[in-house]
Amino acid sequence: MTEFPRPRVVVSKCIEFDYCRYNGSIISSQFVQKLKDYVDFITVCPEVEIGLGIPREAVRLVTRDDKILLLNSMNGEDHTPEMNSFSSEYLSGLKNINGFILKSRSPSCGIKEVKLYGQTGKVPAISSKSSGIFAKYVLDRFNYLAIEDEGRLTNLQIRQHFLTKLYTLTNFEMLEHKSGELVTFHSQNKYLFMAYNQSKLKIAGKIVANHQHNSIEEVFQEYRQALYQIFQSTSRIGSNINVLMHILGYFSKHLSVNEKAHFLEQLEFYRSKRIPLIVLTSILKSWSLRFDMAYLLQQTYFDPFPAELMDTSNSGKGRVNI
């Protein structure tokens, strides 16, 4: 059984941890609730941290003189300087962080789709949208990490990408800086990286080969940057099909005609988005076990994160690359 590390994840405190929203409520998230057993959460509520009470007047983002301000919705009190100061200082003090889960559409924590207003009072939002002030600092400082909001994480593909990125980057950071460990890590992630970005996989492979004879610290730093680029976007259906066919080739001489036909039928179901990827990877993993394919059984492509976190429910919310 694969052993997984416990990533350190910063989470908005109002999501499953504390009744600290502006109206004194708490946000329910089945995903965050389940994740509590598998990650070490660090909770934060930026609005409470800058001195706003519970309950409190709701704040909003208001555009004024080409600036985005954090103001009380009705009386217009300006909390922008305090939020800027807190965000910078708090994030500067974070160490060994692997990811963030922030409150969706929050004027402080929302990573996207946060409403903008032209003024305070009972007025409609304008058409433009932004990131919350705290979230903008997170994205500027930690854009290479796994960062999502609890709303988008109800989307199957976004959720799987978040978990895959979170656990892969955490595993990498736990490596000892030895060339042998990096070679093993790269080898075990070959098909996972191929599913994400085949050209970046080749670049990462050249870094591991180290034909320039760079120091091990330089190699790890260069590889880290390549790893960030590999996970810039979600894996695509076409790329996954390419990987699945590559792996199928290992069994071509061992399978019956009917077994191959069944797999290819399921592949078409996946192509047309009728079944999730795990149906195909489960079949291939069972054949790897059946034919004792040791190299394949080491591939993280089959289990990029704890199996207990696998959930095929899908809200359809959020935009993804496929």
N, C-alpha and C positions, 0 to 999 in steps of 0.2 A: 504494500500500500504506500502511495506517495505521501511523504511528509511535507507539509506546507508551513511557511513561517507565519507569524502574526504581524501583518502590516500595521503601521501607525497611521491612523486616519483622523483628520480634523473634521468634526461634524457640527453643524448648527445645533445648538443646544435644544432648540424648540422641537427638533425632530426626535421624538421618542425618549427624550431625556428630562425635560423640564417644562413646566407651564409658564413659559416666559415670553410668549408672543404679546403683541401690543394689547390684545384683549384678554390676556391671561390664559390663553388656551395652549394646547400642545398638538403637534402634528403627528399623525399616525403613519408609519411606514413599515410594512411587513418586511421589506428588504433590509432596512436598517436594524429592525428587531432581530432578524435571523443572523445578521452579520455580527452582532454583539459577541457571539461565541467564537468568532474567527479572526477578529481584528482587535487592536487596542485603540479605542476611541479617545480622542481629546476633544472635549466639548467647549464651545464658545458661543456667546450671544453678544455680538459687537454693540448692539443698541443698549443692552443692560450694562455692558462694560464701560460705556461712556457716561453712565449715570442716569439713563432714562429708567423710569419706574415700571412696575407691573401692577395693574394695567397702566397704559400710557396713551397719549394722543398718537395716532398713527403718523408715521413720517412718510414723505414722498420725495422723489427726485424732481427738481424743478430746474428748467433751463433759464439762465439769466446772463446776459452779456457774454454769450459763448461759453459759459461755465455751467456745470451740473452741480447743483447744491442739494444737500439733504436738509429738508425743512419740515417742521411740523405741518401737517396737512391743513390745519385751520388757522392757527395763530401765526404761522410763518417763522417761528423761532429757528435759527440757523444752527445745525449741529455738524456742519461740514468740517470745520477745523478740528474738532474733537475726534470725529471719525477718521479723518486723514491721519492724525497723530497716532491714535490707537492702532489702526491697521498697520502702519509702518513699523511701529515698535513691537507689536505682538508677533508679526510675521518674521521680523528680524531675529526674534528670540527662539523660533522653532528650530529644532534639530531632529534629524533622522525621520522626516515625515515622508510618507509614501503616497498619500492621497487626500482628497477633500470631498465631502458630501455636504452641499450647502442648500439652504432653503430656496426653493424656486421662486422667482419673480419678486423676491424681497428687495426693497430699496437699499438694504445694506449687503445682503448675501446672494442675491440672484445673479447667476453667471451670465444670463441672457434673458431677453424678453421682459425686462423690467420696464414698467410704464414710466413715461416722462410726461411732465405737466408744464404748462406755460406759466402757471401761477398757483397760489394756494387757494383754498376755499372750495366750494361745490362747483367744480368745473370738470369737463371731460378731459381725458388724457389726449396728448397730441399723437400723431401717427408714428413718430420715431420712438425707438426703444433703446435700452442701454443695459449695462451691467450695474449691479449694486456697487456702492463705493468700496466696501470691504472686499467684495468679490473681484473687483478690478485690480486691487493690490495683489490678491492671490494669483490671478491670471498673469499679471506682469512678472511676478517673482517665481512662480512655480508652474508655468505653463507646460512644462515637460512631464508633469506628474499626471496621475489619474484624477481628474476633477469632474464632478457631475453634480446635478441637483436631484433631489429625491423624486421630483416629478418625471424627469426624463428617464430615470432608472426603472420606471415601470415598463419601458420599451425593451423587448427581449434582446435585440441586437446591441443597443446602447449598454444595457446591463452586462452582457457577456463581454463586450469590449472593455468596459470599466474594470471588471474583475480580472480579465486576462492581463491587461496592462498593469494593474495594481500588483498582482502576484508575481508577474515576470520581472518587473523592475525591483520589487522587494528581494526576490531571489538573487538577482544580479548584485545588489548592494551588499548581500551577505557573503559573497564570495571572498575568499582570501586572495590577495593580489599575487597569484601564481599563474604562470602561463598554462599549466595543466588544467587548472580549474576553469579557466576561460575557454579552453578548447572543448572540455566536456560540456560546459554550459551551451556553447554555440552548437555543438553537435546535437544535443538533446532538444534544442529549440529549432532545428533546421526547418521542419515542416510547418511549425507555427509561424515562423518568420516568412516563409514562402507564401503562406496564405495572406499575409499582410502586405508585403512588398518584396517581390522577388529581386528587383535591382538593388534594393538596400541590403538584402540578405547577402548578395555577392560582395558588396562593399564591406560589410561586417566580416565576411570570411577572409578578405584580404588583410583586414586589420589584425585578425587573429594570427594569420600566417606571418606577419611582421617581417616582411622581406627587407625593410629599412633598418632593422635591428634597433628599434626604439627601446627606451627603458620600459619596464613593466608598468610603471605609473602612467607613462604617456600612452601606452597601448590601451589600458583600461579607460582612460579619459576619452580617447578617440572612439573606443567601442561604445562607451556610454552615450556619446552624442549620436552615433549611428542607431543605437537602440531607441533613443527618443524619436528619431525620424521614422523608424519602422512603425511606431505606434501613433503616428500623427493622425491617422484616420482609421476607421473600422475596416476589417477585412471584407472583401467583396465576394459575392456569390461565385463569380467566374473564377476568381483566384482559389477559392476553396474547392471548386470542382477540379481544377488543375491538380491541387494537392491530393485530393481523393483518388484521382486516376493514377497519380504517381505511386501512391501506396498500394492501390489495387494491383499494380504490376508485380509486386512481390509475391502475389498469390496466384498469378495467372496459370501456372502449371499444376496447381493443387486443387482448383475449384472445378466443380461440375458445370456443365453448360447452364443448368437451371439456376445454380447459385449466382453465376455471373449475370444472368438475365435479371434475376431478382434485384441484385445490387444496382444495375444500370437503370432499372425501372424506378427504384427509390431515388436515384440520382436525378432523374427527370422531375420527380415530385419536388425535390429540393430546389431545383432550378426554377420551377414555377411557384415557389414559396408556399407549397402545400404542406411541407413537413420541415421541422427544424434540422439544423446541421447534426445535432447529437444522434439522430437516427442513423446517419451514415457512419459517423465516427465509432459508434457502438458496434456496428457490424464489423468494421475493420479491426477494431480492438479485439473482438471475439475471435477473429481469424488469426490475429497475431498470437493470441494465447494458444489457439488450437494447433498452429504450426510452429510454435516456439520461436517466434521472430524476436530475438532479444533486442536488436537495434530498434525496431519499431516500438517495442514495449517501453523503451526509455523516452519516447517522444512526448513532449509536453502538449503536443497538438491534441492528444486524446484527453488529457486531464490538465488544462492550464490553471485551474483553481479547484478548491475542494468540491467534491461531487455533491456534498450536502447543500451547496449554494446554487446548484443547478435548478433553475425554475423556468419552464417553457411558457409560462403565462406571458401575454403580450398585450399591452394597452394600445400599442400603435402610436403613442405620443412621441414627439421629437422627430428630428430629421436625421437620417443616417445615410452613409454612402454604401451602396450595394453594387 
